[in-house]
């Protein structure tokens, strides 16, 4: 049914076209391809073949050491950017699923912002629910439903 969605007012995706974001996205796509791995293998083999030509000199070794260090240093930032973006997107998707599920505990929408003590308490509550559900299932009963959690720490007053 159209028009019944109660999500964000802007349902059309907004694509960020910033220079670094675009570069990071394209680089991560390119570096993750088999052809890029093949090129890296080719470069290492070419370097090895040139060893006898350069008499395995310090300069010859410095070339590969410097190249791999620079590439690794830069790739750390690209990988971290991609990981941050993917993690944030996953959190938003999970938040939407929680929000859209009527019996879900919405306190978990912002769970990554809770203190360690609050997280531990919620974890104990969910572990207790899991044990109870397993006991029900082993007794031949249904483990379906949405039982309430009762944390000892008041996470609603944060």
Backbone bond lengths (Angstrom), bond angles and torsions (degrees), N, CA, C in turn:
res aa  C-N    CA-C-N  psi(-1)  N-CA   C-N-CA  omega(-1)  CA-C   N-CA-C  phi
1 X - - - 1.425 - - 1.524 108.22 -
2 X 1.314 116.84 125.67 1.459 121.22 -177.69 1.509 111.35 -77.42
3 X 1.329 114.71 147.81 1.451 120.66 175.67 1.514 114.32 81.43
4 X 1.330 118.50 -3.25 1.459 120.11 -177.69 1.530 112.30 -92.97
5 X 1.320 117.19 -4.46 1.465 120.67 -179.43 1.523 109.17 -71.42
6 X 1.325 116.37 128.70 1.455 120.81 -179.02 1.516 112.68 -104.30
7 X 1.288 117.28 25.62 1.454 121.56 -178.76 1.515 112.14 -77.83
8 X 1.320 116.99 -161.61 1.453 121.31 -179.73 1.523 110.89 -58.39
9 X 1.330 116.13 149.29 1.455 121.03 -178.04 1.517 111.72 -62.78
10 X 1.311 116.77 -32.15 1.463 121.16 -179.64 1.516 108.39 -97.80
11 X 1.332 116.56 91.18 1.459 119.38 -176.61 1.524 111.73 -82.45
12 X 1.339 117.42 -15.50 1.456 120.00 178.68 1.527 109.18 -79.56
13 X 1.314 116.36 131.73 1.458 120.82 -178.58 1.523 110.51 -64.13
14 X 1.318 115.46 137.35 1.450 121.42 176.88 1.515 106.84 -104.51
15 X 1.322 116.32 118.56 1.456 120.21 -179.28 1.512 109.57 -93.92
16 X 1.336 114.85 130.05 1.461 120.53 178.41 1.523 107.91 -81.29
17 X 1.304 115.32 125.26 1.461 118.93 -177.37 1.523 112.04 -110.52
18 X 1.332 117.59 22.23 1.458 121.14 178.60 1.513 110.95 -61.45
19 X 1.316 115.40 152.55 1.460 121.12 -175.93 1.512 114.29 -58.64
20 X 1.348 117.48 -49.63 1.460 119.07 -177.56 1.524 111.18 -68.17
21 X 1.331 116.97 -41.38 1.469 119.87 179.51 1.522 110.61 -59.57
22 X 1.322 115.99 -45.36 1.467 120.10 -179.76 1.529 110.00 -63.98
23 X 1.343 116.67 -44.58 1.465 121.00 179.07 1.527 111.05 -62.15
24 X 1.324 116.78 -45.62 1.467 120.97 -178.85 1.524 110.83 -63.13
25 X 1.327 117.17 -43.09 1.468 120.86 -179.42 1.528 110.73 -64.25
26 X 1.325 116.77 -46.14 1.465 120.08 -179.66 1.531 111.06 -67.11
27 X 1.310 116.41 -39.36 1.476 119.91 179.29 1.515 111.37 -64.74
28 X 1.337 116.45 -42.29 1.464 118.63 -179.61 1.522 110.98 -66.19
29 X 1.313 116.93 -35.91 1.472 119.32 176.50 1.525 110.71 -66.37
30 X 1.330 115.59 -44.24 1.457 120.53 -177.51 1.530 111.58 -67.22
31 X 1.320 117.58 -46.35 1.463 120.17 -176.09 1.527 112.78 -71.53
32 X 1.307 117.52 -17.58 1.458 120.46 179.67 1.515 113.94 -88.25
33 X 1.293 118.13 2.61 1.464 121.21 -177.41 1.533 111.59 -89.65
34 X 1.315 116.47 151.71 1.473 120.27 178.82 1.530 112.85 -60.41
35 X 1.312 117.69 -34.61 1.471 120.01 -179.04 1.529 110.49 -63.07
36 X 1.333 116.91 -35.88 1.465 120.21 178.98 1.527 110.32 -67.39
37 X 1.308 116.28 -40.47 1.469 119.87 176.34 1.526 109.71 -62.32
38 X 1.317 116.19 -42.41 1.463 120.80 177.81 1.516 111.98 -60.46
39 X 1.332 116.83 -40.65 1.466 120.69 177.69 1.527 111.24 -64.57
40 X 1.320 116.74 -38.36 1.463 120.42 177.99 1.530 110.46 -64.76
41 X 1.314 117.09 -42.98 1.469 121.35 177.32 1.529 109.75 -61.96
42 X 1.332 116.25 -43.35 1.464 121.14 178.66 1.531 110.75 -59.96
43 X 1.338 117.22 -43.09 1.465 121.25 179.84 1.529 111.08 -62.37
44 X 1.320 116.95 -41.72 1.465 120.62 179.40 1.535 110.12 -66.53
45 X 1.323 116.93 -41.88 1.480 120.01 178.64 1.522 110.18 -64.36
46 X 1.334 117.11 -42.22 1.472 120.57 178.06 1.523 110.17 -61.64
47 X 1.318 116.23 -41.13 1.464 120.13 178.05 1.529 110.47 -62.66
48 X 1.344 116.66 -44.04 1.466 120.30 179.34 1.534 111.54 -62.77
49 X 1.318 116.51 -40.19 1.466 120.44 -179.02 1.526 111.12 -64.59
50 X 1.340 115.22 -34.81 1.470 118.43 -179.32 1.526 112.68 -77.35
51 X 1.298 118.74 -6.78 1.471 122.21 179.42 1.512 113.69 -52.85
52 X 1.333 118.72 -54.31 1.472 119.73 179.75 1.532 112.66 -62.58
53 X 1.325 116.85 -32.77 1.469 120.33 -179.86 1.525 110.04 -63.65
54 X 1.323 116.48 -40.65 1.465 121.28 -178.76 1.534 112.26 -96.97
55 X 1.323 116.12 12.03 1.471 123.02 177.33 1.534 111.94 56.39
56 X 1.309 115.06 35.86 1.478 121.60 178.62 1.531 111.48 47.85
57 X 1.296 116.38 41.84 1.466 121.96 -175.20 1.534 111.64 -72.16
58 X 1.314 114.00 168.57 1.464 119.65 176.87 1.523 111.04 -62.28
59 X 1.308 116.98 -38.10 1.472 120.73 178.86 1.526 110.41 -62.94
60 X 1.328 115.96 -40.61 1.468 121.09 178.77 1.535 109.94 -61.71
61 X 1.321 117.19 -43.03 1.455 121.59 178.46 1.529 111.35 -69.21
62 X 1.327 115.32 -36.43 1.458 120.47 -179.95 1.531 111.70 -62.85
63 X 1.313 116.86 -33.69 1.476 120.85 179.55 1.521 110.48 -58.50
64 X 1.316 118.03 -52.07 1.467 120.38 -177.36 1.524 110.77 -70.59
65 X 1.319 116.82 -39.24 1.468 119.42 179.73 1.523 111.29 -62.82
66 X 1.318 116.83 -45.59 1.462 120.90 -179.83 1.523 111.04 -65.93
67 X 1.321 116.71 -46.13 1.466 120.66 -178.84 1.533 111.44 -60.67
68 X 1.320 116.29 -47.40 1.469 118.41 -178.45 1.527 111.75 -68.51
69 X 1.314 117.68 -34.62 1.469 120.31 178.24 1.520 110.98 -65.23
70 X 1.326 116.85 -46.26 1.467 120.74 179.87 1.519 110.76 -64.23
71 X 1.307 117.41 -45.87 1.465 120.85 -179.54 1.531 110.48 -62.48
72 X 1.321 117.07 -44.30 1.467 120.99 179.06 1.515 111.08 -62.52
73 X 1.321 117.00 -44.75 1.468 121.76 179.68 1.523 110.62 -58.12
74 X 1.314 117.61 -47.59 1.469 120.86 -179.05 1.527 112.05 -69.53
75 X 1.323 116.60 -37.50 1.467 120.17 -178.54 1.521 111.92 -66.19
76 X 1.333 117.78 -29.65 1.460 120.63 177.70 1.525 110.03 -57.39
77 X 1.323 117.08 -44.06 1.458 120.86 -178.92 1.524 111.80 -69.99
78 X 1.316 116.80 -38.74 1.465 119.63 178.20 1.527 110.86 -66.69
79 X 1.313 116.31 -42.64 1.469 120.35 179.10 1.521 110.46 -64.86
80 X 1.333 117.30 -42.49 1.462 120.36 179.46 1.521 111.07 -63.91
81 X 1.319 117.20 -40.61 1.463 120.76 178.11 1.526 110.56 -62.11
82 X 1.310 116.45 -45.82 1.463 120.90 178.96 1.521 110.87 -63.77
83 X 1.326 116.95 -42.65 1.466 121.47 179.25 1.527 110.63 -63.08
84 X 1.331 117.38 -44.23 1.468 120.77 178.74 1.521 111.16 -60.93
85 X 1.318 116.54 -45.72 1.470 121.55 -179.17 1.535 110.37 -63.32
86 X 1.332 116.71 -46.45 1.460 120.35 -179.71 1.528 111.48 -64.69
87 X 1.322 116.48 -40.94 1.462 120.68 179.27 1.528 110.70 -63.57
88 X 1.315 116.89 -45.23 1.467 121.06 179.05 1.530 110.96 -62.00
89 X 1.333 116.70 -43.18 1.457 120.76 178.66 1.532 110.80 -62.58
90 X 1.327 116.94 -41.07 1.462 121.09 178.99 1.525 110.93 -64.08
91 X 1.334 116.87 -41.88 1.460 120.59 177.42 1.526 110.71 -60.48
92 X 1.313 117.24 -43.30 1.462 120.77 -179.39 1.532 110.51 -64.63
93 X 1.318 116.26 -41.88 1.469 119.45 178.74 1.526 111.04 -63.63
94 X 1.328 116.32 -44.28 1.468 119.54 178.48 1.531 111.06 -65.17
95 X 1.344 116.25 -40.47 1.465 119.85 176.97 1.522 111.04 -59.06
96 X 1.315 116.97 -40.16 1.467 120.35 179.26 1.527 110.81 -66.33
97 X 1.323 117.40 -40.21 1.468 119.73 177.44 1.529 110.92 -64.08
98 X 1.319 116.50 -41.61 1.470 120.18 177.91 1.521 109.91 -64.20
99 X 1.336 116.08 -45.69 1.458 120.57 -179.02 1.532 111.55 -61.09
100 X 1.321 116.51 -38.51 1.459 120.83 -175.77 1.529 113.09 -80.45
101 X 1.323 118.26 -13.76 1.459 122.00 179.94 1.521 108.92 -90.08
102 X 1.313 116.84 115.99 1.467 121.65 -172.43 1.519 113.76 -60.76
103 X 1.317 118.22 -34.21 1.465 119.51 -176.37 1.519 112.89 -96.64
104 X 1.334 117.06 7.44 1.471 119.72 -178.64 1.526 110.23 -75.19
105 X 1.309 114.73 149.50 1.462 121.32 175.63 1.527 107.36 -83.61
106 X 1.307 116.92 107.28 1.461 120.24 -174.56 1.522 113.40 -71.13
107 X 1.316 117.86 -7.88 1.463 120.01 175.64 1.536 110.50 -60.79
108 X 1.328 117.09 -25.61 1.454 119.83 -178.81 1.528 112.92 -79.14
109 X 1.327 117.76 -5.39 1.460 119.91 177.09 1.521 111.86 -58.18
110 X 1.299 117.20 -37.08 1.457 122.27 -176.26 1.526 110.73 -116.57
111 X 1.318 116.08 32.38 1.459 121.47 -170.65 1.529 112.93 -63.14
112 X 1.333 117.34 -29.61 1.466 118.85 -178.84 1.525 112.50 -68.04
113 X 1.332 117.33 -11.24 1.466 121.34 178.80 1.530 113.06 -94.97
114 X 1.330 117.44 -4.14 1.461 120.51 179.92 1.520 111.23 -72.37
115 X 1.321 115.78 158.66 1.460 120.65 175.82 1.528 109.19 -73.28
116 X 1.321 116.43 166.31 1.463 120.56 177.87 1.528 110.73 -60.27
117 X 1.317 116.42 -39.64 1.465 120.80 179.97 1.529 110.26 -62.80
118 X 1.325 116.84 -44.58 1.463 120.62 179.62 1.524 110.97 -66.01
119 X 1.329 117.07 -41.10 1.468 120.36 178.06 1.526 111.06 -62.83
120 X 1.336 116.42 -43.76 1.466 120.27 178.82 1.524 111.18 -60.80
121 X 1.326 116.86 -40.86 1.464 121.01 -179.86 1.531 110.94 -65.51
122 X 1.322 116.95 -45.76 1.469 119.79 177.02 1.526 111.39 -62.21
123 X 1.328 116.33 -39.52 1.465 120.20 178.47 1.520 110.40 -61.22
124 X 1.341 116.82 -43.19 1.469 119.89 178.22 1.536 110.65 -61.59
125 X 1.323 117.00 -39.36 1.467 120.61 178.78 1.528 110.50 -62.55
126 X 1.330 116.61 -45.15 1.463 119.66 -179.72 1.523 111.75 -69.79
127 X 1.316 117.66 -34.31 1.466 120.26 175.45 1.520 110.35 -63.96
128 X 1.354 116.42 -39.55 1.459 120.91 177.99 1.534 110.03 -63.60
129 X 1.333 116.70 -43.28 1.466 120.16 177.54 1.527 111.28 -61.52
130 X 1.330 116.17 -40.78 1.465 120.04 179.88 1.524 111.36 -64.34
131 X 1.339 116.91 -41.65 1.465 120.55 178.28 1.529 111.00 -64.36
132 X 1.333 116.17 -42.00 1.466 120.07 178.79 1.529 110.79 -64.46
133 X 1.322 116.79 -41.18 1.465 120.71 179.38 1.525 110.69 -65.02
134 X 1.333 116.45 -40.95 1.458 120.27 178.75 1.533 110.58 -63.97
135 X 1.323 115.92 -41.73 1.467 119.57 178.17 1.523 110.87 -62.44
136 X 1.333 117.20 -42.53 1.468 120.94 177.09 1.518 111.20 -61.17
137 X 1.326 115.58 -45.87 1.459 119.83 -178.55 1.522 110.84 -62.76
138 X 1.339 117.08 -42.07 1.465 120.73 179.24 1.516 111.82 -66.94
139 X 1.346 116.43 -25.06 1.467 121.00 177.89 1.529 111.30 -86.79
140 X 1.334 116.24 3.47 1.462 120.22 177.81 1.521 113.93 84.87
141 X 1.323 117.35 10.35 1.461 121.09 179.38 1.526 109.19 -97.39
142 X 1.327 115.00 168.93 1.458 121.00 178.40 1.532 110.08 -78.29
143 X 1.323 115.25 140.79 1.457 119.48 175.56 1.534 110.46 -105.54
144 X 1.322 116.50 14.02 1.460 121.09 -179.49 1.521 110.76 -79.39
145 X 1.320 115.18 157.96 1.456 120.02 177.95 1.512 110.37 127.89
146 X 1.304 114.72 -179.19 1.462 121.03 -179.58 1.520 108.83 -132.45
147 X 1.330 117.36 74.69 1.461 119.05 -179.54 1.520 111.04 -67.07
148 X 1.313 115.64 152.58 1.458 120.72 179.41 1.521 110.69 -74.75
149 X 1.318 114.56 148.75 1.457 119.83 171.40 1.522 106.74 -100.02
150 X 1.312 115.93 148.03 1.463 120.67 -178.05 1.523 109.28 -130.58
151 X 1.349 116.29 79.66 1.473 117.97 179.17 1.515 111.63 -69.83
152 X 1.329 115.39 145.61 1.470 120.10 177.25 1.515 110.19 -75.71
153 X 1.338 117.33 -30.06 1.455 122.23 176.31 1.518 107.09 -86.46
154 X 1.321 117.57 133.39 1.448 120.76 -177.64 1.536 109.05 -83.48
155 X 1.327 116.86 95.05 1.446 120.90 -178.18 1.519 112.60 -79.24
156 X 1.309 117.65 -12.47 1.469 121.02 -179.98 1.524 111.71 -76.46
157 X 1.327 118.36 -20.77 1.463 121.76 -176.81 1.527 113.40 -92.77
158 X 1.331 118.37 15.01 1.457 119.62 -176.96 1.489 111.06 -62.58
